[in-house]
Amino acid sequence: MKRILLLFFGLCSFFAVCADEPFGIINVSVCNTRNEADYNSAQESQALLGMPVKILDREREWTKIQTPDEYVHWVLSGSLQRVDEAGLHAWNRASQVVVTALHGFVYQEKNTRSQTVSDVVAGDRLRLIARRGKFYEVFYPDGRRGFISRKISQPIWEWRSKLKRDAQSILKTAYSLNGVPYMWGGTSPKGMDCSGFVRTTLYMHDIIIPRNAAQQAEKGQRIEIDPDFNNLEPGDLLFFGDKRTGRVSHVGFYVGQKRFIHSLGWVHESSFSPEDPNYDEYDLHRLLFASRVLPYINRETGLCTTDQNEYYK
């Protein structure tokens, strides 16, 4: 009976917390997420600093969350700041800066020789307090204060006003990630899998796309690829997998002239041309189809900019 009562009151406490604070904001530069509430569970994905999430469950030191791409995972509770609906709206409405460099740091003082508060990566977002010379004064979701160089960050409104979402600009970003190592479950410049590479590249242009390759394959206009690849355009997504079952297991960006960039071992360019030194016979044999997604941003569910996503409103 004592155990039953403890379980009952524990559940009551959990539902009270979730009812009062059903949202969270990621509080670390890159938050690793897992399949289960266990240190030994496989890594599922990553979430970035400043990203709003929904809280679904709690178990010991773990919290079950849903990210803006509707993916569900478990994270260490210390990786996020729980907030109520008003707190989430306050965070989303506040002035913010976005990290534009692949890597960097936030410092305790207005110089790069002072103690670091944390590292940051491209796509991280912090609350903007004020411009301080060559730095921005910023707050973390948990209230920590710091200074980030203006060379590696921009106010959100300024960033969006200059942001381009054409194929050339997006592929330029993709190539800036060249050499980043492959990491299962990675969706950041610290490491990325194939779909994480696509997701990270697009997120650096304020675009949210579903998490894994099979989900991404359902977005945009599906294209059956001509033998000469003439019906493809730079920026199209290429999908690879088992030709017998049609199961998608890999994705990359088409860049033109039978070349593509993807994350397999590391982010690099490959080619479907046997005469090319980067010829990739393995991926040519498992190439399934392509999808044209860029014209469908903000025109299709699950493919949108953050300002059109409910988590950021």
For each residue, the residues with C-beta under 8 A, 3 or more apart:
1: 4 5
2: 5 6
3: 6 7
4: 1 7 8
5: 1 2 8 9
6: 2 3 9 10
7: 3 4 10 11
8: 4 5 11 12
9: 5 6 12 13
10: 6 7 13 14
11: 7 8 14 15
12: 8 9 15 16
13: 9 10 16 17
14: 10 11 17 18 57 58
15: 11 12 18 19
16: 12 13 19 20
17: 13 14 20 21 58 82
18: 14 15 21 22 55 57 58
19: 15 16 22
20: 16 17 84
21: 17 18 24 55 82 83 84 87
22: 18 19 54 55 84 85
23: 52 53 54 55 82 83 84 85 87 88
24: 21 52 53 54 55 63 65 80 81 82 83
25: 50 51 52 53 80 81 83 88 91 141
26: 31 47 48 49 50 51 53 79 80 141
27: 31 49 78 79 80 81 140 141 142
28: 31 49 79 118
29: 48 49 118 119 120 121 124
30: 46 47 48 49 121 188 190
31: 26 27 28 46 47 48 49 75 76 79 80
32: 43 46 75 185
33: 43 44 45 46 47 65 67 73 74 75 185
34: 37 38 41 42 43 44 73 74 75
35: 41 42 44 73 74
36: 41 74
37: 34 41 59 60 62 64 74
38: 34 41 62 74
39:
40:
41: 34 35 36 37 38 74
42: 34 35 184 185
43: 32 33 34 46 183 184 185 186
44: 33 34 35 71 73 74 185
45: 33 67 71 73 185 187 196 211
46: 30 31 32 33 43 185 186 187 188 190 196
47: 26 30 31 33 51 53 65 67 73 75
48: 26 29 30 31 51 121 123 124 125 188 203
49: 26 27 28 29 30 31 118 120 121 124 125 126 140 141
50: 25 26 91 96 124 125 126 127 141
51: 25 26 47 48 67 68 125 311
52: 23 24 25 68 88 91 92 311 312
53: 23 24 25 26 47 65 66 67 68 80 311
54: 22 23 24 65 66 311
55: 18 21 22 23 24 58 63 64 65 82
56: 64 65 66 72
57: 14 18 63 64
58: 14 17 18 55 62 63 64 77
59: 37 62 64 74
60: 37
61: 76 77 78
62: 37 38 58 59 74 75 76 77
63: 24 55 57 58 74 75 76 77 80
64: 37 55 56 57 58 59 72 73 74
65: 24 33 47 53 54 55 56 72 73 74 75 80
66: 53 54 56 70 71 72
67: 33 45 47 51 53 70 71 73 211 311
68: 51 52 53 208 306 309 310 311 312
69: 199 208 209 210 211 302
70: 66 67 210 302
71: 44 45 66 67 210 211
72: 56 64 65 66
73: 33 34 35 44 45 47 64 65 67
74: 33 34 35 36 37 38 41 44 59 62 63 64 65
75: 31 32 33 34 47 62 63 65 79 80
76: 31 61 62 63 79
77: 58 61 62 63 80
78: 27 61
79: 26 27 28 31 75 76
80: 24 25 26 27 31 53 63 65 75 77 141
81: 24 25 27 140 141 142
82: 17 21 23 24 55
83: 21 23 24 25 86 87 88 91 141
84: 20 21 22 23 87 88
85: 22 23 88 89
86: 83 89 90
87: 21 23 83 84 90 91
88: 23 25 52 83 84 85 91 92
89: 85 86 92 93
90: 86 87 93 94
91: 25 50 52 83 87 88 94 127 141
92: 52 88 89 312 313
93: 89 90
94: 90 91 127 128
95: 127 128 155 156 157
96: 50 125 126 127 128 155 156
97: 125 126 128 136 138 148 153 154 155 156
98: 123 124 125 153 154 155 156 159
99: 104 120 121 122 123 124 125 126 148 152 153
100: 122 152 153 154 159
101: 104 122 151 152 153
102: 121 122 176 177 189
103: 119 120 121 122 189
104: 99 101 119 120 121 148 149 152 153
105: 112 116 117 118 119 120 148
106: 116 117 118 119 120 126 138 146 147 148
107: 110 111 112 114 115 116 117 135 146 147 148
108: 114 115 116 117 146 147
109: 114 115 147
110: 107 114 132 133 134 135 147
111: 107 114
112: 105 107 149
113:
114: 107 108 109 110 111
115: 107 108 109
116: 105 106 107 108 119
117: 105 106 107 108 140 144 145 146
118: 28 29 49 105 106 140 146
119: 29 103 104 105 106 116
120: 29 49 99 103 104 105 106 124 126 148 152 153
121: 29 30 48 49 99 102 103 104 124 188 189 190
122: 99 100 101 102 103 188 189 200 204
123: 48 98 99 188 200 203 204
124: 29 48 49 50 98 99 120 121
125: 48 49 50 51 96 97 98 99 156
126: 49 50 96 97 99 106 120 138 139 140 146 148 153
127: 50 91 94 95 96 138 139 140 141
128: 94 95 96 97 136 137 138 155
129: 136 137 138 139 145
130: 136 137
131: 135 136 137 150
132: 110 135 136 137 147
133: 110
134: 110 149 150 151
135: 107 110 131 132 147 148 149 150
136: 97 128 129 130 131 132 147 148 150 153 155
137: 128 129 130 131 132 145 146 147
138: 97 106 126 127 128 129 145 146 147 148
139: 126 127 129 143 144 145
140: 27 49 81 117 118 126 127 143 144 145 146
141: 25 26 27 49 50 80 81 83 91 127
142: 27 81
143: 139 140
144: 117 139 140
145: 117 129 137 138 139 140
146: 106 107 108 117 118 126 137 138 140
147: 106 107 108 109 110 132 135 136 137 138
148: 97 99 104 105 106 107 120 126 135 136 138 152 153
149: 104 112 134 135 152 153
150: 131 134 135 136 153 154
151: 101 134
152: 99 100 101 104 120 148 149
153: 97 98 99 100 101 104 120 126 136 148 149 150
154: 97 98 100 150 158 159
155: 95 96 97 98 128 136 158 159
156: 95 96 97 98 125 159 160
157: 95 160 161
158: 154 155 161 162
159: 98 100 154 155 156 162 163 206
160: 156 157 163 206 307
161: 157 158
162: 158 159
163: 159 160 205 206
164: 169 205
165: 169 170 205 206 207 294 297
166: 169 170 235 294
167: 170 171 233 234 235 294
168: 171 172 234 235
169: 164 165 166 172 173 205
170: 165 166 167 173 174 201 202 205 235 253 294
171: 167 168 174 175 234 235 253 255 261
172: 168 169 175 176
173: 169 170 176 177 201 204 205
174: 170 171 177 197 201 253 261 267
175: 171 172 178 261 269
176: 102 172 173
177: 102 173 174 180 189 192 197 200 201 267
178: 175 261 267 268 269
179: 266 267 268
180: 177 189 191 192 197 263 266 267
181: 191 265 266
182: 186 191 192 193 194 263 264 265 266 267
183: 43 186 190 191 192 193 196
184: 42 43 193
185: 32 33 42 43 44 45 46 193 196
186: 43 46 182 183 190 191 192 193 196
187: 45 46 192 193 196 199 200 203 211
188: 30 46 48 121 122 123 191 192 196 200
189: 102 103 121 122 177 180 192 200
190: 30 46 121 183 186
191: 180 181 182 183 186 188
192: 177 180 182 183 186 187 188 189 196 197 199 200 263 267
193: 182 183 184 185 186 187 196 197 263
194: 182 197 198 213 250 251 252 262 263 264
195: 198 199 211 212 213 215 216 251
196: 45 46 183 185 186 187 188 192 193 199 200 211 263
197: 174 177 180 192 193 194 200 201 252 262 263 267
198: 194 195 201 202 209 213 216 237 251 252 253
199: 69 187 192 195 196 202 203 209 211 216
200: 122 123 177 187 188 189 192 196 197 203 204
201: 170 173 174 177 197 198 204 205 253
202: 170 198 199 205 207 208 209
203: 48 123 187 199 200 206 207 208
204: 122 123 173 200 201
205: 163 164 165 169 170 173 201 202
206: 159 160 163 165 203 305 306 307
207: 165 202 203 297 303 304 305
208: 68 69 202 203 302 303 304 305 306 309
209: 69 198 199 202 216 219 293 302 303
210: 69 70 71 215 216 218 219 302 303
211: 45 67 69 71 187 195 196 199 215
212: 195 215 216
213: 194 195 198 216 217 239 248 249 250 251
214: 217 218 247 248 249
215: 195 210 211 212 218 219 302
216: 195 198 199 209 210 212 213 219 237 239 251 291 293
217: 213 214 222 237 239 248 251 289 291
218: 210 214 215
219: 209 210 215 216 291 293 296 300 302 303
220: 237 291 292 293 294 295 296 300 303
221: 291 292 293 295 296
222: 217 289 290 291
223: 231 232 236 289 290 291 292
224: 289
225: 229 231 232 287 289 290
226: 229 230 231 232
227:
228:
229: 225 226 232 254 258 272
230: 226
231: 223 225 226
232: 223 225 226 229 236 254 256 290
233: 167 236 254 256 292
234: 167 168 171 253 254 255 256
235: 166 167 168 170 171 253 254 292 294
236: 223 232 233 253 254 290 291 292 293
237: 198 216 217 220 251 252 253 254 290 291 292 293
238: 251 252 253 254 260 262 287 290
239: 213 216 217 248 250 251 287 288 289 290 291
240: 248 249 250 251 252 283 286 287 288
241: 245 246 247 248 249 250 286 288
242: 245 246 247 249 286
243: 246 286 288
244:
245: 241 242
246: 241 242 243 288
247: 214 241 242
248: 213 214 217 239 240 241 251 288
249: 213 214 240 241 242 286
250: 194 213 239 240 241 262 264 283 286
251: 194 195 198 213 216 217 237 238 239 240 248 262
252: 194 197 198 237 238 240 260 261 262 263 270
253: 170 171 174 198 201 234 235 236 237 238 260 261 262
254: 229 232 233 234 235 236 237 238 259 260 290
255: 171 234 259 260 261 269
256: 232 233 234 259
257: 273
258: 229 271 272 273 276
259: 254 255 256 269 270 271 272 273 276 278
260: 238 252 253 254 255 269 270 271 272 283
261: 171 174 175 178 252 253 255 267 268 269 270
262: 194 197 238 250 251 252 253 267 268 270 283
263: 180 182 192 193 194 196 197 252 266 267
264: 182 194 250 268 270 283
265: 181 182 268
266: 179 180 181 182 263
267: 174 177 178 179 180 182 192 197 261 262 263
268: 178 179 261 262 264 265 278
269: 175 178 255 259 260 261 278
270: 252 259 260 261 262 264 278 279 280 283
271: 258 259 260 276 277 278 279 280
272: 229 258 259 260 276 279 280 283 284 287
273: 257 258 259 276 279
274: 279 281
275: 279
276: 258 259 271 272 273 279
277: 271
278: 259 268 269 270 271
279: 270 271 272 273 274 275 276
280: 270 271 272 283 284
281: 274 284 285
282: 285 286
283: 240 250 260 262 264 270 272 280 286 287
284: 272 280 281 287
285: 281 282
286: 240 241 242 243 249 250 282 283
287: 225 238 239 240 272 283 284
288: 239 240 241 243 246 248
289: 217 222 223 224 225 239
290: 222 223 225 232 236 237 238 239 254
291: 216 217 219 220 221 222 223 236 237 239
292: 220 221 223 233 235 236 237 295 296
293: 209 216 219 220 221 236 237 296 297 303
294: 165 166 167 170 220 235 297
295: 220 221 292 299
296: 219 220 221 292 293 299 300 303
297: 165 207 293 294 300 303 304 305
298: 303 304 305 308
299: 295 296 303
300: 219 220 296 297 303 304
301:
302: 69 70 208 209 210 215 219
303: 207 208 209 210 219 220 293 296 297 298 299 300
304: 207 208 297 298 300 308 309
305: 206 207 208 297 298 308 309
306: 68 206 208 309 312
307: 160 206 312 313
308: 298 304 305
309: 68 208 304 305 306 312 313
310: 68 313
311: 51 52 53 54 67 68
312: 52 68 92 306 307 309
313: 92 307 309 310
